[in-house]
Amino acid sequence: MKATLSEKGQVTIPKKIRQRLGLMPGTVIDFEAQDGKLVGVKADTVEDPVAAVTGIVRAHMSVDDYLEETRGPSR
């Protein structure tokens, strides 16, 4: 299948290919050149679980204060 590059450098991936590969709107694709060919691969968009929670605890609170605020006073 062929597609034409637009003036903005955009190309439409043919529908049959999008369906076969499960490419949905918002899918991130990594592009690279390999041996004179353009290769696009679906990017791994799984979020790093540590990065997802980094910065949740407010820096001005101690751990004890945070636990008391979230769990209530200790016995």
Gaussian input, Z-matrix of N, CA and C with variables (Angstrom, degrees):
# hf/3-21g

backbone

0 1
 N
 C     1     B1
 C     2     B2     1     A1
 N     3     B3     2     A2     1     D1
 C     4     B4     3     A3     2     D2
 C     5     B5     4     A4     3     D3
 N     6     B6     5     A5     4     D4
 C     7     B7     6     A6     5     D5
 C     8     B8     7     A7     6     D6
 N     9     B9     8     A8     7     D7
 C    10    B10     9     A9     8     D8
 C    11    B11    10    A10     9     D9
 N    12    B12    11    A11    10    D10
 C    13    B13    12    A12    11    D11
 C    14    B14    13    A13    12    D12
 N    15    B15    14    A14    13    D13
 C    16    B16    15    A15    14    D14
 C    17    B17    16    A16    15    D15
 N    18    B18    17    A17    16    D16
 C    19    B19    18    A18    17    D17
 C    20    B20    19    A19    18    D18
 N    21    B21    20    A20    19    D19
 C    22    B22    21    A21    20    D20
 C    23    B23    22    A22    21    D21
 N    24    B24    23    A23    22    D22
 C    25    B25    24    A24    23    D23
 C    26    B26    25    A25    24    D24
 N    27    B27    26    A26    25    D25
 C    28    B28    27    A27    26    D26
 C    29    B29    28    A28    27    D27
 N    30    B30    29    A29    28    D28
 C    31    B31    30    A30    29    D29
 C    32    B32    31    A31    30    D30
 N    33    B33    32    A32    31    D31
 C    34    B34    33    A33    32    D32
 C    35    B35    34    A34    33    D33
 N    36    B36    35    A35    34    D34
 C    37    B37    36    A36    35    D35
 C    38    B38    37    A37    36    D36
 N    39    B39    38    A38    37    D37
 C    40    B40    39    A39    38    D38
 C    41    B41    40    A40    39    D39
 N    42    B42    41    A41    40    D40
 C    43    B43    42    A42    41    D41
 C    44    B44    43    A43    42    D42
 N    45    B45    44    A44    43    D43
 C    46    B46    45    A45    44    D44
 C    47    B47    46    A46    45    D45
 N    48    B48    47    A47    46    D46
 C    49    B49    48    A48    47    D47
 C    50    B50    49    A49    48    D48
 N    51    B51    50    A50    49    D49
 C    52    B52    51    A51    50    D50
 C    53    B53    52    A52    51    D51
 N    54    B54    53    A53    52    D52
 C    55    B55    54    A54    53    D53
 C    56    B56    55    A55    54    D54
 N    57    B57    56    A56    55    D55
 C    58    B58    57    A57    56    D56
 C    59    B59    58    A58    57    D57
 N    60    B60    59    A59    58    D58
 C    61    B61    60    A60    59    D59
 C    62    B62    61    A61    60    D60
 N    63    B63    62    A62    61    D61
 C    64    B64    63    A63    62    D62
 C    65    B65    64    A64    63    D63
 N    66    B66    65    A65    64    D64
 C    67    B67    66    A66    65    D65
 C    68    B68    67    A67    66    D66
 N    69    B69    68    A68    67    D67
 C    70    B70    69    A69    68    D68
 C    71    B71    70    A70    69    D69
 N    72    B72    71    A71    70    D70
 C    73    B73    72    A72    71    D71
 C    74    B74    73    A73    72    D72
 N    75    B75    74    A74    73    D73
 C    76    B76    75    A75    74    D74
 C    77    B77    76    A76    75    D75
 N    78    B78    77    A77    76    D76
 C    79    B79    78    A78    77    D77
 C    80    B80    79    A79    78    D78
 N    81    B81    80    A80    79    D79
 C    82    B82    81    A81    80    D80
 C    83    B83    82    A82    81    D81
 N    84    B84    83    A83    82    D82
 C    85    B85    84    A84    83    D83
 C    86    B86    85    A85    84    D84
 N    87    B87    86    A86    85    D85
 C    88    B88    87    A87    86    D86
 C    89    B89    88    A88    87    D87
 N    90    B90    89    A89    88    D88
 C    91    B91    90    A90    89    D89
 C    92    B92    91    A91    90    D90
 N    93    B93    92    A92    91    D91
 C    94    B94    93    A93    92    D92
 C    95    B95    94    A94    93    D93
 N    96    B96    95    A95    94    D94
 C    97    B97    96    A96    95    D95
 C    98    B98    97    A97    96    D96
 N    99    B99    98    A98    97    D97
 C   100   B100    99    A99    98    D98
 C   101   B101   100   A100    99    D99
 N   102   B102   101   A101   100   D100
 C   103   B103   102   A102   101   D101
 C   104   B104   103   A103   102   D102
 N   105   B105   104   A104   103   D103
 C   106   B106   105   A105   104   D104
 C   107   B107   106   A106   105   D105
 N   108   B108   107   A107   106   D106
 C   109   B109   108   A108   107   D107
 C   110   B110   109   A109   108   D108
 N   111   B111   110   A110   109   D109
 C   112   B112   111   A111   110   D110
 C   113   B113   112   A112   111   D111
 N   114   B114   113   A113   112   D112
 C   115   B115   114   A114   113   D113
 C   116   B116   115   A115   114   D114
 N   117   B117   116   A116   115   D115
 C   118   B118   117   A117   116   D116
 C   119   B119   118   A118   117   D117
 N   120   B120   119   A119   118   D118
 C   121   B121   120   A120   119   D119
 C   122   B122   121   A121   120   D120
 N   123   B123   122   A122   121   D121
 C   124   B124   123   A123   122   D122
 C   125   B125   124   A124   123   D123
 N   126   B126   125   A125   124   D124
 C   127   B127   126   A126   125   D125
 C   128   B128   127   A127   126   D126
 N   129   B129   128   A128   127   D127
 C   130   B130   129   A129   128   D128
 C   131   B131   130   A130   129   D129
 N   132   B132   131   A131   130   D130
 C   133   B133   132   A132   131   D131
 C   134   B134   133   A133   132   D132
 N   135   B135   134   A134   133   D133
 C   136   B136   135   A135   134   D134
 C   137   B137   136   A136   135   D135
 N   138   B138   137   A137   136   D136
 C   139   B139   138   A138   137   D137
 C   140   B140   139   A139   138   D138
 N   141   B141   140   A140   139   D139
 C   142   B142   141   A141   140   D140
 C   143   B143   142   A142   141   D141
 N   144   B144   143   A143   142   D142
 C   145   B145   144   A144   143   D143
 C   146   B146   145   A145   144   D144
 N   147   B147   146   A146   145   D145
 C   148   B148   147   A147   146   D146
 C   149   B149   148   A148   147   D147
 N   150   B150   149   A149   148   D148
 C   151   B151   150   A150   149   D149
 C   152   B152   151   A151   150   D150
 N   153   B153   152   A152   151   D151
 C   154   B154   153   A153   152   D152
 C   155   B155   154   A154   153   D153
 N   156   B156   155   A155   154   D154
 C   157   B157   156   A156   155   D155
 C   158   B158   157   A157   156   D156
 N   159   B159   158   A158   157   D157
 C   160   B160   159   A159   158   D158
 C   161   B161   160   A160   159   D159
 N   162   B162   161   A161   160   D160
 C   163   B163   162   A162   161   D161
 C   164   B164   163   A163   162   D162
 N   165   B165   164   A164   163   D163
 C   166   B166   165   A165   164   D164
 C   167   B167   166   A166   165   D165
 N   168   B168   167   A167   166   D166
 C   169   B169   168   A168   167   D167
 C   170   B170   169   A169   168   D168
 N   171   B171   170   A170   169   D169
 C   172   B172   171   A171   170   D170
 C   173   B173   172   A172   171   D171
 N   174   B174   173   A173   172   D172
 C   175   B175   174   A174   173   D173
 C   176   B176   175   A175   174   D174
 N   177   B177   176   A176   175   D175
 C   178   B178   177   A177   176   D176
 C   179   B179   178   A178   177   D177
 N   180   B180   179   A179   178   D178
 C   181   B181   180   A180   179   D179
 C   182   B182   181   A181   180   D180
 N   183   B183   182   A182   181   D181
 C   184   B184   183   A183   182   D182
 C   185   B185   184   A184   183   D183
 N   186   B186   185   A185   184   D184
 C   187   B187   186   A186   185   D185
 C   188   B188   187   A187   186   D186
 N   189   B189   188   A188   187   D187
 C   190   B190   189   A189   188   D188
 C   191   B191   190   A190   189   D189
 N   192   B192   191   A191   190   D190
 C   193   B193   192   A192   191   D191
 C   194   B194   193   A193   192   D192
 N   195   B195   194   A194   193   D193
 C   196   B196   195   A195   194   D194
 C   197   B197   196   A196   195   D195
 N   198   B198   197   A197   196   D196
 C   199   B199   198   A198   197   D197
 C   200   B200   199   A199   198   D198
 N   201   B201   200   A200   199   D199
 C   202   B202   201   A201   200   D200
 C   203   B203   202   A202   201   D201
 N   204   B204   203   A203   202   D202
 C   205   B205   204   A204   203   D203
 C   206   B206   205   A205   204   D204
 N   207   B207   206   A206   205   D205
 C   208   B208   207   A207   206   D206
 C   209   B209   208   A208   207   D207
 N   210   B210   209   A209   208   D208
 C   211   B211   210   A210   209   D209
 C   212   B212   211   A211   210   D210
 N   213   B213   212   A212   211   D211
 C   214   B214   213   A213   212   D212
 C   215   B215   214   A214   213   D213
 N   216   B216   215   A215   214   D214
 C   217   B217   216   A216   215   D215
 C   218   B218   217   A217   216   D216
 N   219   B219   218   A218   217   D217
 C   220   B220   219   A219   218   D218
 C   221   B221   220   A220   219   D219
 N   222   B222   221   A221   220   D220
 C   223   B223   222   A222   221   D221
 C   224   B224   223   A223   222   D222

   B1=1.4494
   B2=1.5026
   B3=1.3035
   B4=1.4596
   B5=1.5198
   B6=1.3122
   B7=1.4585
   B8=1.5173
   B9=1.3274
   B10=1.4610
   B11=1.5234
   B12=1.3049
   B13=1.4516
   B14=1.5272
   B15=1.3321
   B16=1.4685
   B17=1.5284
   B18=1.3151
   B19=1.4732
   B20=1.5252
   B21=1.3224
   B22=1.4650
   B23=1.5212
   B24=1.3333
   B25=1.4532
   B26=1.5125
   B27=1.3347
   B28=1.4531
   B29=1.5221
   B30=1.3248
   B31=1.4559
   B32=1.5276
   B33=1.3141
   B34=1.4540
   B35=1.5227
   B36=1.3247
   B37=1.4592
   B38=1.5279
   B39=1.3182
   B40=1.4634
   B41=1.5395
   B42=1.3346
   B43=1.4558
   B44=1.5349
   B45=1.3311
   B46=1.4692
   B47=1.5254
   B48=1.3187
   B49=1.4693
   B50=1.5311
   B51=1.3465
   B52=1.4721
   B53=1.5182
   B54=1.3397
   B55=1.4566
   B56=1.5265
   B57=1.3196
   B58=1.4615
   B59=1.5222
   B60=1.3294
   B61=1.4656
   B62=1.5276
   B63=1.3232
   B64=1.4629
   B65=1.5108
   B66=1.3262
   B67=1.4632
   B68=1.5212
   B69=1.3051
   B70=1.4612
   B71=1.5278
   B72=1.3448
   B73=1.4613
   B74=1.5324
   B75=1.3093
   B76=1.4600
   B77=1.5167
   B78=1.3388
   B79=1.4605
   B80=1.5262
   B81=1.3145
   B82=1.4667
   B83=1.5254
   B84=1.3327
   B85=1.4587
   B86=1.5218
   B87=1.3300
   B88=1.4637
   B89=1.5287
   B90=1.3374
   B91=1.4573
   B92=1.5207
   B93=1.3270
   B94=1.4626
   B95=1.5209
   B96=1.3143
   B97=1.4621
   B98=1.5239
   B99=1.3413
   B100=1.4597
   B101=1.5188
   B102=1.3163
   B103=1.4627
   B104=1.5238
   B105=1.3233
   B106=1.4580
   B107=1.5207
   B108=1.3317
   B109=1.4619
   B110=1.5237
   B111=1.3209
   B112=1.4602
   B113=1.5218
   B114=1.3369
   B115=1.4614
   B116=1.5242
   B117=1.3183
   B118=1.4607
   B119=1.5166
   B120=1.3268
   B121=1.4640
   B122=1.5237
   B123=1.3480
   B124=1.4645
   B125=1.5180
   B126=1.3174
   B127=1.4640
   B128=1.5175
   B129=1.3140
   B130=1.4552
   B131=1.5181
   B132=1.3145
   B133=1.4584
   B134=1.5229
   B135=1.3346
   B136=1.4588
   B137=1.5233
   B138=1.3122
   B139=1.4620
   B140=1.5219
   B141=1.3154
   B142=1.4524
   B143=1.5324
   B144=1.3329
   B145=1.4607
   B146=1.5251
   B147=1.3049
   B148=1.4708
   B149=1.5297
   B150=1.3261
   B151=1.4680
   B152=1.5314
   B153=1.3296
   B154=1.4588
   B155=1.5253
   B156=1.3288
   B157=1.4613
   B158=1.5210
   B159=1.3115
   B160=1.4532
   B161=1.5245
   B162=1.3088
   B163=1.4575
   B164=1.5155
   B165=1.3209
   B166=1.4649
   B167=1.5330
   B168=1.3156
   B169=1.4601
   B170=1.5261
   B171=1.3156
   B172=1.4642
   B173=1.5321
   B174=1.3112
   B175=1.4649
   B176=1.5222
   B177=1.3282
   B178=1.4615
   B179=1.5235
   B180=1.3221
   B181=1.4592
   B182=1.5261
   B183=1.3133
   B184=1.4631
   B185=1.5259
   B186=1.2922
   B187=1.4608
   B188=1.5282
   B189=1.3253
   B190=1.4630
   B191=1.5319
   B192=1.3342
   B193=1.4614
   B194=1.5284
   B195=1.3220
   B196=1.4664
   B197=1.5237
   B198=1.3246
   B199=1.4625
   B200=1.5242
   B201=1.3176
   B202=1.4605
   B203=1.5222
   B204=1.3124
   B205=1.4721
   B206=1.5199
   B207=1.3281
   B208=1.4625
   B209=1.5273
   B210=1.3455
   B211=1.4729
   B212=1.5204
   B213=1.3026
   B214=1.4643
   B215=1.5091
   B216=1.3401
   B217=1.4682
   B218=1.5315
   B219=1.3290
   B220=1.4675
   B221=1.5160
   B222=1.3183
   B223=1.4835
   B224=1.4703
   A1=109.06
   A2=115.14
   A3=120.30
   A4=110.35
   A5=115.51
   A6=123.37
   A7=107.02
   A8=116.17
   A9=121.30
   A10=110.04
   A11=116.13
   A12=122.78
   A13=109.04
   A14=118.01
   A15=121.84
   A16=110.09
   A17=115.41
   A18=120.66
   A19=111.09
   A20=117.15
   A21=121.70
   A22=112.64
   A23=117.65
   A24=121.05
   A25=112.67
   A26=117.38
   A27=121.62
   A28=110.35
   A29=115.30
   A30=121.42
   A31=107.65
   A32=116.67
   A33=121.02
   A34=108.38
   A35=115.63
   A36=120.40
   A37=106.46
   A38=117.82
   A39=119.88
   A40=112.48
   A41=115.42
   A42=122.31
   A43=112.91
   A44=117.67
   A45=119.94
   A46=111.30
   A47=116.44
   A48=120.46
   A49=110.27
   A50=116.97
   A51=120.01
   A52=110.75
   A53=116.58
   A54=120.31
   A55=111.19
   A56=116.99
   A57=121.06
   A58=112.28
   A59=116.55
   A60=121.21
   A61=113.17
   A62=117.07
   A63=120.08
   A64=113.07
   A65=117.19
   A66=121.28
   A67=108.97
   A68=116.22
   A69=122.69
   A70=108.63
   A71=117.47
   A72=119.03
   A73=110.25
   A74=116.59
   A75=121.96
   A76=114.13
   A77=117.81
   A78=120.38
   A79=109.14
   A80=116.80
   A81=121.61
   A82=108.36
   A83=115.76
   A84=121.46
   A85=108.62
   A86=116.75
   A87=122.53
   A88=107.81
   A89=116.79
   A90=122.02
   A91=109.84
   A92=115.24
   A93=120.72
   A94=108.42
   A95=115.28
   A96=121.43
   A97=108.34
   A98=116.15
   A99=121.48
   A100=108.58
   A101=116.63
   A102=122.04
   A103=112.13
   A104=117.00
   A105=121.67
   A106=114.38
   A107=117.57
   A108=121.68
   A109=109.38
   A110=115.62
   A111=121.22
   A112=107.56
   A113=115.87
   A114=121.12
   A115=108.16
   A116=116.01
   A117=121.62
   A118=109.63
   A119=116.33
   A120=122.04
   A121=108.07
   A122=116.16
   A123=118.89
   A124=108.47
   A125=115.81
   A126=120.98
   A127=109.87
   A128=115.55
   A129=121.79
   A130=106.76
   A131=116.84
   A132=120.60
   A133=112.85
   A134=116.87
   A135=120.04
   A136=107.86
   A137=115.01
   A138=119.55
   A139=110.36
   A140=115.35
   A141=121.58
   A142=108.33
   A143=119.22
   A144=120.33
   A145=113.50
   A146=117.79
   A147=120.16
   A148=109.51
   A149=116.93
   A150=120.01
   A151=111.02
   A152=117.05
   A153=120.99
   A154=112.20
   A155=118.43
   A156=120.55
   A157=113.19
   A158=117.68
   A159=120.49
   A160=109.75
   A161=116.64
   A162=121.23
   A163=114.19
   A164=119.00
   A165=120.39
   A166=110.78
   A167=115.84
   A168=119.68
   A169=109.10
   A170=114.32
   A171=118.56
   A172=110.34
   A173=115.96
   A174=121.38
   A175=113.08
   A176=117.94
   A177=119.65
   A178=113.33
   A179=117.20
   A180=120.08
   A181=110.50
   A182=114.72
   A183=118.56
   A184=107.72
   A185=116.72
   A186=121.29
   A187=109.77
   A188=117.03
   A189=120.94
   A190=111.01
   A191=117.13
   A192=120.53
   A193=111.53
   A194=115.77
   A195=119.56
   A196=110.88
   A197=116.91
   A198=120.28
   A199=111.33
   A200=116.71
   A201=119.77
   A202=110.63
   A203=116.94
   A204=120.72
   A205=111.17
   A206=117.55
   A207=120.04
   A208=113.35
   A209=117.41
   A210=120.40
   A211=114.11
   A212=116.55
   A213=120.21
   A214=110.05
   A215=115.90
   A216=119.38
   A217=111.59
   A218=115.08
   A219=119.27
   A220=108.75
   A221=116.41
   A222=120.65
   A223=112.50
   D1=148.02
   D2=-179.49
   D3=-118.67
   D4=154.07
   D5=174.26
   D6=-142.00
   D7=154.81
   D8=-178.00
   D9=-108.18
   D10=134.32
   D11=178.08
   D12=-73.57
   D13=129.59
   D14=179.81
   D15=-80.17
   D16=173.28
   D17=178.45
   D18=-62.95
   D19=-26.85
   D20=179.11
   D21=-85.58
   D22=0.79
   D23=-179.82
   D24=84.38
   D25=17.52
   D26=-178.97
   D27=-99.17
   D28=153.18
   D29=177.42
   D30=-139.55
   D31=143.61
   D32=177.12
   D33=-95.30
   D34=126.21
   D35=176.94
   D36=-78.03
   D37=126.39
   D38=-178.19
   D39=-54.42
   D40=143.66
   D41=-174.51
   D42=-55.65
   D43=-42.45
   D44=-179.33
   D45=-60.05
   D46=-38.87
   D47=179.34
   D48=-70.74
   D49=-43.28
   D50=178.03
   D51=-58.23
   D52=-43.62
   D53=-179.61
   D54=-66.29
   D55=-45.19
   D56=-178.27
   D57=-61.72
   D58=-36.10
   D59=-177.69
   D60=-94.42
   D61=-3.94
   D62=-179.92
   D63=70.12
   D64=33.94
   D65=179.45
   D66=-83.72
   D67=115.69
   D68=-179.04
   D69=-109.70
   D70=161.18
   D71=174.78
   D72=-53.65
   D73=133.56
   D74=-178.58
   D75=93.02
   D76=-7.76
   D77=177.47
   D78=-63.58
   D79=131.09
   D80=179.19
   D81=-89.43
   D82=131.32
   D83=-179.53
   D84=-122.28
   D85=128.48
   D86=175.06
   D87=-90.39
   D88=130.00
   D89=178.79
   D90=-111.01
   D91=144.56
   D92=172.58
   D93=-153.53
   D94=159.30
   D95=177.05
   D96=-98.12
   D97=127.60
   D98=178.38
   D99=-131.00
   D100=115.92
   D101=177.59
   D102=51.42
   D103=44.32
   D104=177.31
   D105=78.59
   D106=9.81
   D107=179.80
   D108=-118.21
   D109=147.65
   D110=174.54
   D111=-89.67
   D112=124.32
   D113=-178.52
   D114=-120.35
   D115=126.95
   D116=177.11
   D117=-116.04
   D118=132.59
   D119=-178.42
   D120=-129.66
   D121=136.22
   D122=175.61
   D123=-58.11
   D124=128.71
   D125=-178.82
   D126=-74.78
   D127=147.41
   D128=175.02
   D129=-76.37
   D130=108.78
   D131=-175.61
   D132=-102.34
   D133=14.29
   D134=177.60
   D135=-68.37
   D136=123.36
   D137=-177.49
   D138=-75.21
   D139=139.29
   D140=176.59
   D141=-65.63
   D142=120.42
   D143=-175.87
   D144=-61.80
   D145=-31.01
   D146=178.19
   D147=-71.08
   D148=-43.45
   D149=179.24
   D150=-64.11
   D151=-31.46
   D152=-178.72
   D153=-65.53
   D154=-28.20
   D155=-177.89
   D156=-108.27
   D157=-2.18
   D158=179.57
   D159=-63.66
   D160=129.35
   D161=176.98
   D162=89.43
   D163=3.93
   D164=-179.61
   D165=-67.49
   D166=-43.85
   D167=-178.66
   D168=-77.09
   D169=130.33
   D170=179.72
   D171=-67.16
   D172=135.50
   D173=-174.02
   D174=-66.97
   D175=-25.95
   D176=-176.38
   D177=-81.96
   D178=-0.95
   D179=-179.35
   D180=-107.33
   D181=145.30
   D182=172.59
   D183=-78.90
   D184=164.42
   D185=178.12
   D186=-60.68
   D187=-42.57
   D188=179.71
   D189=-61.19
   D190=-43.87
   D191=178.83
   D192=-64.20
   D193=-39.91
   D194=178.87
   D195=-64.19
   D196=-45.23
   D197=179.14
   D198=-62.87
   D199=-39.38
   D200=178.62
   D201=-65.76
   D202=-39.42
   D203=179.53
   D204=-66.99
   D205=-40.41
   D206=-175.92
   D207=-85.91
   D208=-30.76
   D209=-176.60
   D210=-108.88
   D211=-14.21
   D212=-175.07
   D213=97.02
   D214=172.85
   D215=-177.52
   D216=-63.71
   D217=144.62
   D218=176.35
   D219=-76.29
   D220=155.72
   D221=-177.93
   D222=-77.44

